[in-house]
């Protein structure tokens, strides 16, 4: 039994391996390519752009791993006056097909953030050398190198997914705390550093990244949203609503309401109550 057939029967056959230390090919100078096999590419230095039918154009930063899929057009390269360093392997077999069936590999999400990983670089270097030498048993060794690379990439992705989910849950907890504090003049995120085992600076950056707003602004928006509901659902006085929401007086409440909504609380109630 030859090496290729043996590797295919094991479910994973590496049909090519290589790399470039200083690749510099502008994306606009390249033609779209379609492979007959899968490929994994690791950009361990530099940055550029990736394009495919399912993804459109995506920036590729240093430390990115991306996959190419059989029958899916793609192209990738650097932007003007820049370069990157890469390693790659071509592969096929029923194992990557199972990865696709399970969603682990998906042409719509081909990029993974790995960062600089010396162990993965070493695995690619071994694969490149092994493929060039083409010695007896190379098929099995190449498969082992690729398995190790895939394991490293998917393991990091799972950690990142768990971390991202933890961050989303943390931000939702902060929003719930805000909703319970709408009667307060302001919301102090700093007082919850111990609750979330994180610094104020980190909490603030995380909140802004996931919501699009700094915490103080988001808290203000929650207050105004609650005020709008009460203006339309009750006959409470404007000054009472403002006071209940922690504003110093009716003037400050009305001024802030108009800044965010575009009209005063009184005019908002008149205009939208009539529409109801």
N, C-alpha and C positions, 0 to 999 in steps of 0.2 A: 504494500500500500504506500503510495507516495505521500510526501509531506503535506501537500495541498489538500488531498482527499481526506487525510487523517484529521487535519485542522477543521475542515468543513463538517465532518462527522461530529466533531466536538462542539460545533455550533458557532465557531468564531474563527475566521481566516483573515489574516492580515496580508493584503496584497500589495502593500507599498508603505514605505516609511522614509521620511526625510526631514529636511529643515533648511532654513536660510537665516544667517545671522544678521544680515543687513538687507532685507528686501525693500525695494523702493519702486513700486509700480502704481502710478496714480489710477484710481478707480475709473476715471473717465476714459482711460486708454485701453481698458479691458473689454472683452466680449463676454456675454453671458455664457456660462458653462453648465452642462448637465452631466452628472456622473452616473455610471451604472452601479456604483457601490456606495457605501457609507464612507464618511471621512470625519476625522476629528482634527481640529486645528487649534493650536495653543499659541496665542500671541503673548510671549513672555516679556517683551520689551517694545515700547512704542505704542502707537494708536492709529486708527484708520476708520474705514467704513465697511459695512457688510450690507449686501442687498440680496433679496430672494423674492420669489413670487408671493409667498405667504406673509413675509415680514415687511416688505418695502425696504427703505434705507434705515439702518441702525448704526449709531456710533459704536466703535469697538475700542475699549480702553485697554491699557496695559494689564495683563493678567487675565484676559478673557479667553475662555475656551468656547469654540462653537463647532456645531455639527453640520455636515452636509448630507443630503439625503438622495437616494437614487431617484432619477426622473424629475427632480426639482431644480429649476434653474437658479443659479446663484452667481455672484461675483463679489469679490472683496479686494480691497487694496488701500493704499495710503492716500491721504490728502496731499495737496501740493506742498513741495519742499519738506516732506517728512518721510520717515521710514519706520519699519518695525522688524522685529526678529520673531521667527515662528518655527514651530515643529508641527509635523502632521503625520497621520497614519490613515491609510485606506483599509477598509475592512468590510466583510460580508458574512452571512450565515444566519441561522435561525434565531440566535440569541439577540442580535440587534433588532430583528423583526419583532421579537417578543417585547423588547423594550418599547418599540413603537406602539404595539397593541395595548400595552399597559399605560401609555402616556408618559413614560419616563423620558422617552425621546419623542419630540414633537417638532415638525417643520415650522410651526408657528411660534415656537419658543426655543430657538436653537442655541442661544447664548447662555453661558454660565460664567459667573464671576468667581474665579479661583484665586486671583492674586498671584504674586510671585511665589512659586513653589519649587524649591530646589529638588525635591524628591521626584516630582513629575518631570522636570527637565531631565533628570538622570534617566528616567524610564524611557523617555523619547530618544535620548542619545543612545541608549542600549539598543532600542528597536531599530534606529537608523543604521547602526553598525551591524547588527544581526542580519538585517535585510540585505545589506551590501555584501556581506560575506557568503550568505546563502549556504550555510553548512547543514549537514544532516541534523535533523531535529529543530531546525530554525522555526518551523511552523508553530510548534508547541511553545517555544520560548517567546516568540512574537505575540502569541495569544495571551501568554501570561503577563507580558508587559502591558498589553492593551487592557486586559482585565484590571490590572492594578491602577492604570490611569483612570478608567471609567469609575472604579470604586472610589478613588480619591475625589473625582469631580462630583459624583452623585452624593457622596457623604457630605461634602461641603455644602452642596445645594440643600440637603435636608436640614443641616444646621442653620443655614441662612433662612430657610422657610420657617423653621420653628422660632427663630429670633424675630423674624418679621411679624409672625402671629402674636408673639409676646408683646411686641411694641404696639400692635393694633389694639390688643386687649387693654394695655396700659393706658392708651389714649382714651379709649372708651370709658375706663374707670375715672379718668380725670374729668371727662365731660359729665359723667353722672355726679361727681362731686360739685362741679359747677352748678348743675341744675338744682342741687340741694342748697346752694349758697346764693340764690338769686336775690334774696332779701338783704345781702351784704353789699356795702358800697363797692368793694373790689374783691378779687379772688387772688389769694397768695399761693402761687404754685410752690414757692420755696418751702412752705411749711410741710409739704408732702415729700420732701427729699428722702426721709427715712422710710416712709410708707412704701415708696417705689425703689428704694435702695439705689438711688441715682441722684446726681447733682442737679441743681436748679438749671444750670446751663444746658446739660444734656437733655433734661425733660423738656425744656423750652424749644430746643432745636428739633427734637423728635415730634413734639406736638405740631409745630409749624410745618414740618415736612409732610406729615400725614393729613393735616386738615387744610393746609394752605394759609392759615392765619396764626398770628402770635396769640398766646393764651388770653391776654388782656382784651384784645379785639374780639376774640371768639366769645368770651364771657359777656362782653357788651352786646354782641349780636343776639345771644341767648336772652338777655334781659329785654331787648327791644322786641324780639319774637314773642315773648310772654306778654309784653305790654300790648302788642297788636291783637293777640287773642282776647285779652280782657276788654280792650276798647270795643271790640265787635260783639263779644258774648255777654257783656254785663253793662250796667248803667253806672258803674263806679266812677267817681270823680277822677279827673286826670291827675290832680294832686295826690289823691289816695293811691292810685296805681303807681305813680312815681315814688311815693314814700315807701310803699310795700316792696318796691324793687331796689331800695337802697339809695335812691338819689337824694341829694341834699335838700332840694326844694323843687317846686314845679318848674321854675325857670331852667334849672340845670337839666331836668328830665326832658322838657320840651325841646331845648336846644340840641341835646344828644339825639333825641328821636328824629328831629328834622334832618340832622346831619346824616343819619343812616338811611332814612326812609324817603326823604325829599319833601315831606310835608309835615306840618305840626300834628300832634296827637289829636287835637280838636278837628282839624280838617280831614285827617285820616278817618276818624269815626264818622264824620258827616258824609264823606264821599263813598265809603264802602258799605256803610249801613244802609244807604239808599239803594245800592246795587243789590243788597240782599233782599 
